[in-house]
């Protein structure tokens, strides 16, 4: 082989090696580019369906709905997670330092993801240790925006988490992110957020935590169950001391502070926030039912609403004292009472007792129970009759029993016969036979219409016996109806919520007073006068003459249903209307002291006990005075099925239920009348008369018996 050939072969070999090396690196570059493109495509795919991390709502966590009483005190909270959000000025500086030193020492240096922290975590892992690499920002993202993926341990989730963390740090300051984290993280024992943990473990606000206490709490998130100081105090203290060591190493506490905190014994003081039952459970439950009319269940339990209510703690205490004092006195352990008190000036429900013991029964008898109101419904019939022009002084047969139209037999309580009495007196003594005749005469539909205008919403069938309170009505609606009478005919819907704010303090509901003139002021004033008469002389309510000591006029009506199953009193002063019911949850006759129960020893006394307390220092106030009083139809225009018409035609003085008499009267128009009658027991009368009209020379005669 020649020189030229050997050189050519050697040269070709050299080029082959060079080409091979170049090809290898070209392949690596191509592979790298391909992998880069593939990874880029894959990462882009992972980031395509991200939640809206730019929205502030994305970082919201479940917050309790808080109920406030009228004086601003917290009465209940509804929640799924026990959490209370606070600001950075409401937390101890020790908490801020301990959290950063323990969870993310380079928190204030990185941009959401910490490469140094990742490298350190890898090194620790390779040497057999264990250390997380997630920053505080990444942990926050995991617990909020990506909460549905927090238990997905794939690379995909870590990439998504890191990306959002970087973007988040472009939007929020470090302090904002740190507080969002502190308000979000789980501290064990059902506590979410530093404020809830501080109350739970130490019964103090997060702003008041000592160094030792702050270090203990900040050590819990790593393993909340294992380090729970209630269950594992020794482990909790060890973890606390690790946190203190990291704070000392970071230069955030001195040697003296470290030594003192390590030497501090564990002193727990278990505290608690109000729960959904709260201090006034029947009222709280009722408010929740009202909220559900406008908000979904999740919003109520997690939306952080601030609900301001009408409940007055002093009124509520007076109501509970009055009810329990009387029930204890009656000595029947299963006997229940319900009470609702309304402020007449604005319709606010300021006290509510829904039963004897919420722990025994959660059924709210004040709002949910539909119990027959009995004769307390006669106040409604009174309004209806007055609206049609019936005079309170009209006379009606009040004997018992009587048979009305369609063979309807009616009798009075205890079978008492009252003889002929006025409409007003019939209300005072609660005469059934009079009110059933009134109901027949005016029409049951007029009673139903009056009830609706006064505020009763339940379905009321239009039959005459409705006047006896035969259809169940919740106490709150009876209070609403009587409050309309008390205010001069002005109706207001009972109000329990005055304002609702969202978690950011924006007002989403504000109560506005919307009074409506439901009945004529004159009608309301006359009905009030008649109901005042009840409290002076009749139906058991007259015990108020001695038991009611408040400096106020009082009006109202008792109600007792068949076999004393329901015992009512619905009454009012110019300031307050209060409905009280007493009975059993399962309908049955009320007995105490060996006989039938009666409102005068139960509901009336609870009414008096309550109002005596809340009006103890209140000055006298009169009921509203109307500009004009109502005018009435002539009494002779009314016809009642069991009442003689001549009683109201000729006047009461013309009638005497114990006298035999003959009389002749010549009237101005020349009519001469001779009346002869015999009255025996007041239940049967024979009247014979002769009338001669001189102008027509017409003579008529007749007789009538009943």
C-alpha angles and dihedrals in degrees: 000000000000128000092252092054094047091050092049092050093048091049092051091052090051091052092047091057091046092048090047093052092045090048091051093052090044089053091050090049091049091046091048092049090047092049091046091051091046093048090046091050091046094048090047089052090050090052097046099088100039117150116253095278091169092067116091088221089066090073096047116118129198111288126188122248108239126209120207128197121227090269093054097255119136112251103172146348132210116208149143094205123038099235137141118189117219137177127248091259089058096061131074115257086230089066092053093050095042093050095051094043092049104037107027118003092182093047094124093046106048130069098234098298121060114211090185090053091049092051091048092049091050091050092049090049091051091052092053099262133115128236133150123233100199115117124222088257092053091048090051091050090049092052097045122019094026097031091128089057100041093110093048104102096188128125087244092064092045090052092049091046093050093047094051091045090056091048092046092056088058090059107037134045121244092252091051091051092047092052092046087054093048090050092049110041122099116245099182131250090075091298122138118187131014096274094055090046092049092053093043099050102028106015092232138103119269089246090065099052117128123224093261092047093046091050092051093051094044090055094057103075093070091065111354097181097043093048097040102138093209091059104024108025096163094053090045092054092048090052090047091055091051088055090049090051091053091049090051092047090050089053094242095122133032128243090255092052090047094050093046094049093047089051093050112109119231108263114178125188111187113218134175141205123229111278132212090277093053129165095309105033100176092053092043091052091049091051090051090053089052092050090052088063089068107018133050121243095255092054091052093049099038110016100087095233118176108216119192114200139192098238113127110208092208092052090044092052090049091050094049092046093050094048098045094042091056096042091050089049092052089054099216107129096200096045113116136201133192126198133186123183123193127193103232093208095065111002094251116158099226101171134023131178110184098181146327099281127007090200089062099041129009092191107118106225091186096061109011104039117091103199126166108264093208116193093353083080089066087082087067092049089049091058092048093050093047090050089058092052102261112159116231087224096059114121122235132176108263100179122128135261107020132166116227132188118317089024092288107165115205130183136182127247107283090006092275118167114211100181117216110345136164124263089248093051090047089058091048094052093034095237109191096192092057095047094047089054089049090050091051092048101046095034128249090250089066090054091050091049091051091049091052093048090051091053109267108140104179119107108270118191112219104240125125096248088068085088089070091059096251096155121074118252126179114244091241090061093048088052090049092052095048091045088060089057092046094054096054095269097311112140125207127175110244106263124209100160123054101175142000125200128187122234090276094054096256113146109240096170133022122181114233122197108242107178116183127194097238099170134013113279090231092054090049091049094052092045088051091052091050092049090049087057089056089060092050102045123005157041098025093291089100088083083081087077086075105021100045106079101163118118095248142090112258134205133175150116136249123222131200123177130206114309090001095283095143125034115192143177122179113181145150148198123201088272106037140032116199131184118196127186127185127189143089128303089234104050113254139134115289113231129176133158089014098299144070115300119246134194094240091069097037124021096022090052092048089051091051093045092052098046093042087060101044095041096041095114100025121117123239116277128184127226115258114284115219122228090229131020121225123265119225136217117250109276090233090065092068122086122194122190096233100030127089110242095216091066090072094030099059099025133254095275088064090063126071119172095203104040137090108209145164119199139167122206130184112202129205093263091058097257113144117203130188116194125194122174142152122212120194119164098353093254101082126039134172116204123191121180143167121209125190120188106200093198093060099020086227119152121199133174138178148150136223133191134192 
